[in-house]
Amino acid sequence: MNDTIDYARYDRIRPIRWTGEALELLDQRKLPFTTEYVACTGSDEVAAAIHALVVRGAPAIGIAAAWGVVLAARDVDAADGIAAAALLAPAMQRLNAARPTAVNLAWALARMRTALEAAGDDWRERLASEAQAIADEDLAANRRMGELGASLIAPGSGVLTHCNTGSLATAGFGTALGVIRAGVAQGRVGRVYADETRPWNQGSRLTVWELQQDGIDATLIADAAASHLLRNGEVEWVVVGADRICANGDVANKIGTYQLAISARFHGKKFMVVAPSSTVDMATPSGDHIEIEERDPGELLGVGGNRTVAEGVQAWNPVFDVTPAALIDAIVTEQGIVEQPDEAKMRALFGAH
Ligand SMILES: CSC[C@H]1O[C@H](OP(=O)(O)O)[C@H](O)[C@@H]1O
């Protein structure tokens, strides 16, 4: 662990709290001006919270779903894990259906099912310890990725990030934001820019607020200003998270990531994707096979509950896109870095499906 980083200072923001009785989720729809937790006592409440973006961020939704399975177990009476897995399957399917693009949701549920099927009459305890392990491992992975990703950044560099990939989106410290936090602590990151990330504004509502809690100055830009910024020389790296990394290195991430990658390459800037191995999906061959979530077009028709678009106007609201591996300079995971990713390099680190 890098001794220049005081990790405790980044643990103040806790989007997911397991009380032993309920799963408390920080309602990210209300940040940054209102800090309010939603208490879930059943798995369907967790599924609804994931779908409504009360909790969001690929790793965080996997962690929330894992605790959702623990909640569902309360309603099940079974002699062993295999019997419990059969009874819990419908609730787990409803959790899995909450959002389609981030593989972490399905990955976490598959891990909980595996733990169940290996358990005896202690299956309830095994479920709770597996959910806790998923969260603990994510936090450790983020801290490791922070060190690995920061090591690629030359001292005094400028970084542009997209969406929110911090403590709000993970078990803590963050993925791309973890690299930024580590890079700032080590003097490698000198300037931080965050774009708004329309239409849900994860950047303007969450990322710049998170960094402000750390005492890290970040400059907010409009999404449309990103190419102009990349052209003017203030930024050396674009650093983003991921929702699903395919076997060939293609990456699904928040809408707008793809055009950032195109602009970065055009302007000779580096493009880094930071995500734990729970986001790597070697069973999906390429980005063409990823289901891209489309949300309510109404998210485009106003801001903060105030309508800004004339009645009757149509809108299309895909909330992820796919960046081809050819536009990515480095994929940073806790298992290692894949530079200029391709299928052979992905397979060398993560194995074949
Ligand atoms: C470490 S979060 C990864 C990923 O999740 C976000 O999507 P959303 O806010 O819709 O859950 C965004 O794509 C982040 O890059």
The ligand as an SDF file (V2000), in Angstrom:
LIG
                    3D

 15 15  0  0  0  0  0  0  0  0999 V2000
  -16.9920    3.0490  -11.0010 C   0  0  0  0  0  0  0  0  0  0  0  0
  -18.5640    3.4380  -11.6470 S   0  0  0  0  0  0  0  0  0  0  0  0
  -18.4850    2.8080  -13.2370 C   0  0  0  0  0  0  0  0  0  0  0  0
  -19.4790    3.4930  -14.1820 C   0  0  0  0  0  0  0  0  0  0  0  0
  -20.8660    3.4820  -13.7050 O   0  0  0  0  0  0  0  0  0  0  0  0
  -21.4710    4.7450  -14.0490 C   0  0  0  0  0  0  0  0  0  0  0  0
  -22.7540    4.6190  -14.6070 O   0  0  0  0  0  0  0  0  0  0  0  0
  -24.0710    5.0280  -13.7380 P   0  0  0  0  0  0  0  0  0  0  0  0
  -23.7920    6.3280  -13.0390 O   0  0  0  0  0  0  0  0  0  0  0  0
  -25.1830    5.1210  -14.7700 O   0  0  0  0  0  0  0  0  0  0  0  0
  -24.2850    3.8590  -12.7910 O   0  0  0  0  0  0  0  0  0  0  0  0
  -20.5290    5.3230  -15.0710 C   0  0  0  0  0  0  0  0  0  0  0  0
  -20.7160    4.7190  -16.3420 O   0  0  0  0  0  0  0  0  0  0  0  0
  -19.2040    4.9360  -14.4510 C   0  0  0  0  0  0  0  0  0  0  0  0
  -18.1050    5.1420  -15.2820 O   0  0  0  0  0  0  0  0  0  0  0  0
  1  2  1  0
  2  3  1  0
  3  4  1  0
  4  5  1  0
  4 14  1  0
  5  6  1  0
  6  7  1  0
  6 12  1  0
  7  8  1  0
  8  9  2  0
  8 10  1  0
  8 11  1  0
 12 13  1  0
 12 14  1  0
 14 15  1  0
M  END
$$$$
